[in-house]
Amino acid sequence: MQNDTLVKQDILKTKVMGHRGAALLAPENTLASIRAAADVGATWVEIDVYLIAEGGLIIFHDDSLDRCTNGSGVTREARPTEVAELDAGSWFSDAFAGEKVPTLLEALECIQSLNLGLNLEIKHDSADVENIVPAVMAMLRDHWEDNNKLMISSFNLAALELCYEIDPQRYLAPLYEEIPDDWQEQLAGIEAYSLNCDYSRLTEAQARAVKAAGYKLLCYTANDPQKVEAHWEWGMDAVITDDPTKFAFLSE
């Protein structure tokens, strides 16, 4: 069970969260994608923060620049000045030609200007979490105003453990493809707010156990409402989707 000494409010006031902004409506992880999610009524978005050279923090998903920009090479090795010159929209459609890879700061400012909630995923597969987490947490401390509109998620449990060490008041969400047997121990160790997992691998027993333990349950990445019909009955609190319009019927 969650530690009663730290009371986490019920901050998730939506059943639909845009994935990488709204990745089927605009180029993923761009300001255009964030705005597209807001335009169709989403009130929360999920985006990825990635560490690059010189300590830069950008909104990006892949280890390589190739798929979502006109650049190439290893994302981690790219310099901020180089990334700033990239076109992150033309690959999606000509309508988004010239769209940039946002910095974390640019994304935070955009999201808050739209009055959206943010699920910020820390994309970091390495053990050296001290290279990204303190910088991300400092940026959030200085530039994000409402803690009740912020969730920090990651597949990297060590990253979330460091987030918790730096600021235990943050709403943390471990990400899983396959939920491990010791998930409850992992969530309790960081006083997590939610468990975020792959909808296609989630079982009813797992879902009900997560809810019984007192956690929120978010499932990614569902773009067909029929495929998660049962998940709502199991207790799923929100769906993370590339196209929020598919779930517009759930909007309050």
Phi, psi and omega per residue, in radians:
M1 nan 2.776 3.124
Q2 -1.237 2.641 3.124
N3 -1.223 2.173 -3.086
D4 -1.281 -0.200 -3.089
T5 -1.292 -0.331 -3.132
L6 -2.129 1.800 -3.061
V7 -1.490 2.091 3.095
K8 -1.757 2.201 3.130
Q9 -1.255 2.874 3.054
D10 -1.483 1.627 -3.004
I11 -1.598 -0.319 -3.008
L12 -1.489 1.763 -3.081
K13 -1.790 0.530 -3.138
T14 -2.589 2.764 3.055
K15 -1.854 -0.041 -3.048
V16 -2.307 2.209 -3.139
M17 -2.212 2.249 3.136
G18 -1.285 2.329 -3.086
H19 -1.604 2.141 -3.067
R20 0.947 0.682 -2.994
G21 1.613 -1.805 2.970
A22 -2.543 1.482 -2.846
A23 -1.177 -0.283 3.067
L24 -1.635 -0.169 -3.097
L25 -1.807 -0.379 -3.109
A26 -2.788 2.851 -3.097
P27 -1.031 2.191 -3.017
E28 -0.953 2.554 3.047
N29 1.036 0.535 3.034
T30 -2.046 2.889 3.070
L31 -1.109 -0.558 3.086
A32 -1.101 -0.656 3.136
S33 -1.214 -0.689 3.083
I34 -1.099 -0.781 3.138
R35 -1.148 -0.628 3.121
A36 -1.105 -0.694 3.101
A37 -1.083 -0.790 3.125
A38 -1.110 -0.678 -3.093
D39 -1.095 -0.521 -3.125
V40 -1.714 0.189 3.002
G41 1.748 0.011 3.086
A42 -1.176 2.479 3.134
T43 -1.946 -0.118 3.026
W44 -2.337 2.550 3.027
V45 -2.293 2.625 3.007
E46 -1.909 2.317 3.048
I47 -2.425 2.894 -3.080
D48 -1.934 2.317 3.039
V49 -1.847 2.315 -3.007
Y50 -2.257 2.361 3.110
L51 -1.512 2.246 3.087
I52 -2.058 -2.964 -3.108
A53 -1.087 2.749 3.082
E54 1.069 0.390 3.107
G55 1.329 0.240 -3.137
G56 -1.202 2.527 3.087
L57 -2.111 2.037 -3.116
I58 -2.139 2.869 3.065
I59 -1.663 1.875 -3.010
F60 -2.856 2.680 -3.072
H61 -1.886 -0.751 -2.904
D62 -1.529 2.716 3.038
D63 -1.268 -0.302 3.110
S64 -2.083 2.610 3.129
L65 -1.391 -0.193 -2.890
D66 -1.109 -0.776 -2.984
R67 -1.203 -0.716 -2.963
C68 -1.963 0.200 3.047
T69 -2.508 3.069 3.046
N70 -1.559 0.160 3.088
G71 -1.693 -3.077 3.107
S72 -2.632 2.879 3.105
G73 1.881 -3.133 -3.066
V74 -1.350 2.179 -3.091
T75 -1.004 -0.781 -3.063
R76 -1.047 -0.484 -3.073
E77 -1.602 -0.112 -3.099
A78 -1.295 2.436 3.120
R79 -1.527 2.602 -3.126
P80 -0.944 -0.691 -3.132
T81 -1.148 -0.580 3.109
E82 -1.251 -0.770 -3.123
V83 -1.108 -0.619 -3.114
A84 -1.101 -0.368 -3.128
E85 -1.581 -0.147 -3.041
L86 -1.324 2.649 3.019
D87 -1.699 2.010 -3.108
A88 -1.885 0.270 -3.093
G89 -2.101 -0.522 -3.021
S90 -1.091 -0.556 3.136
W91 -1.074 -0.483 -3.107
F92 -1.436 -0.896 3.031
S93 -2.983 2.796 -3.137
D94 -1.063 -0.452 -3.111
A95 -1.101 -0.363 -3.103
F96 -1.939 0.316 3.113
A97 -0.999 2.332 3.128
G98 1.583 -0.101 3.090
E99 -1.088 2.406 -3.026
K100 -1.729 2.811 2.939
V101 -1.354 2.053 -3.078
P102 -1.312 2.652 2.900
T103 -1.387 2.859 3.086
L104 -1.026 -0.745 -3.127
L105 -1.073 -0.768 3.123
E106 -1.054 -0.701 -3.141
A107 -1.176 -0.750 3.134
L108 -1.053 -0.745 -3.131
E109 -1.162 -0.712 3.140
C110 -1.126 -0.837 -3.087
I111 -1.095 -0.738 3.132
Q112 -1.220 -0.576 3.111
S113 -1.148 -0.458 3.118
L114 -1.625 -0.012 3.124
N115 1.066 0.691 3.137
L116 -1.713 2.727 2.922
G117 -1.488 2.682 -3.059
L118 -2.202 2.210 2.912
N119 -1.823 1.807 -3.082
L120 -1.690 1.960 3.115
E121 -1.588 2.182 3.063
I122 -1.458 1.923 3.123
K123 -1.550 1.749 -3.118
H124 -2.747 1.920 -3.073
D125 -1.604 -0.149 -3.042
S126 -1.584 2.979 -3.140
A127 -1.433 -0.339 -3.045
D128 -1.430 1.065 -3.075
V129 -1.131 -0.343 3.134
E130 -1.162 -0.207 3.107
N131 -1.446 -0.390 -3.103
I132 -2.023 -0.727 -2.977
V133 -1.097 -0.869 -3.142
P134 -1.028 -0.630 3.137
A135 -1.192 -0.736 3.102
V136 -1.122 -0.796 -3.108
M137 -1.127 -0.648 3.090
A138 -1.144 -0.707 3.121
M139 -1.115 -0.734 3.109
L140 -1.156 -0.724 3.123
R141 -1.030 -0.731 -3.032
D142 -1.520 -0.399 -2.962
H143 -2.272 0.021 3.081
W144 -2.021 2.208 -2.952
E145 -1.562 -0.782 -2.961
D146 -1.885 1.839 -3.138
N147 -1.078 -0.428 -3.130
N148 -1.425 0.087 3.015
K149 -2.115 0.452 -3.076
L150 -2.395 2.261 3.014
M151 -2.202 2.393 3.086
I152 -1.970 2.169 -3.105
S153 -2.184 2.777 3.091
S154 -2.971 2.612 2.952
F155 -1.357 -0.265 -3.080
N156 -1.626 1.749 -3.090
L157 -1.066 -0.629 3.133
A158 -1.079 -0.594 3.099
A159 -1.135 -0.758 3.135
L160 -1.216 -0.588 3.083
E161 -1.100 -0.659 3.106
L162 -1.263 -0.640 3.043
C163 -1.005 -0.788 -3.115
Y164 -1.131 -0.679 3.118
E165 -1.121 -0.681 -3.121
I166 -1.298 -0.745 -3.110
D167 -2.633 1.664 -3.098
P168 -1.189 -0.153 3.137
Q169 -1.399 -0.222 -3.108
R170 -1.241 2.643 3.115
Y171 -1.571 1.937 -3.005
L172 -1.883 2.570 -3.046
A173 -2.489 1.745 3.033
P174 -1.084 2.443 3.099
L175 -1.837 2.397 3.125
Y176 -2.406 2.506 2.857
E177 -1.453 -1.118 2.988
E178 -1.765 2.194 -3.139
I179 -1.251 2.168 -3.084
P180 -1.336 2.813 -3.135
D181 -1.062 -0.559 -3.088
D182 -1.693 0.493 -3.087
W183 -1.007 -0.650 -3.070
Q184 -1.185 -0.656 3.078
E185 -1.134 -0.728 3.134
Q186 -1.105 -0.790 -3.122
L187 -1.188 -0.704 -3.139
A188 -1.129 -0.593 -3.092
G189 -1.132 -0.403 3.124
I190 -2.059 0.196 -3.093
E191 0.836 0.939 -3.044
A192 -1.100 2.711 3.061
Y193 -1.582 -0.711 -3.064
S194 -2.555 2.891 2.969
L195 -2.009 2.179 -3.111
N196 -1.960 2.200 -2.995
C197 -2.543 2.933 3.090
D198 -1.233 2.048 -3.081
Y199 -1.040 -0.560 -3.025
S200 -1.326 -0.242 -3.127
R201 -1.915 -0.072 -3.115
L202 -1.355 2.372 3.055
T203 -1.789 2.791 3.117
E204 -1.071 -0.710 -3.129
A205 -1.076 -0.737 3.117
Q206 -1.117 -0.801 -3.112
A207 -1.033 -0.816 -3.108
R208 -1.180 -0.566 3.102
A209 -1.188 -0.718 3.109
V210 -1.068 -0.789 -3.136
K211 -1.166 -0.700 3.141
A212 -1.111 -0.505 3.137
A213 -1.411 -0.105 3.032
G214 1.698 0.296 -3.094
Y215 -1.869 2.700 2.942
K216 -1.277 2.690 -3.134
L217 -2.254 2.019 3.104
L218 -2.023 2.463 -3.099
C219 -2.172 2.340 3.084
Y220 -2.045 2.998 -0.629
T221 -1.783 1.798 -3.054
A222 -1.734 2.184 3.115
N223 -2.052 0.055 3.109
D224 -2.224 1.921 -3.091
P225 -0.952 -0.568 -3.102
Q226 -1.125 -0.514 -3.081
K227 -1.313 -0.232 3.107
V228 -2.114 0.316 3.113
E229 -0.982 -0.805 -3.107
A230 -1.192 -0.526 -3.078
H231 -1.085 -0.596 3.090
W232 -1.098 -0.711 3.124
E233 -1.154 -0.547 3.131
W234 -1.289 -0.311 3.130
G235 2.085 0.100 3.115
M236 -0.974 2.315 -3.107
D237 -1.580 -0.605 -3.109
A238 -2.695 2.651 3.084
V239 -1.910 2.438 3.069
I240 -1.808 2.052 -2.949
T241 -2.340 2.597 3.074
D242 -1.287 -0.357 -3.088
D243 -2.378 1.600 -3.108
P244 -1.032 -0.381 3.141
T245 -1.117 -0.455 3.127
K246 -1.137 -0.405 -3.091
F247 -2.041 0.422 -3.086
A248 -1.080 -0.434 -3.126
F249 -1.162 -0.250 -3.136
L250 -1.598 -0.175 -3.086
S251 -1.105 2.472 -3.124
E252 -1.405 nan nan
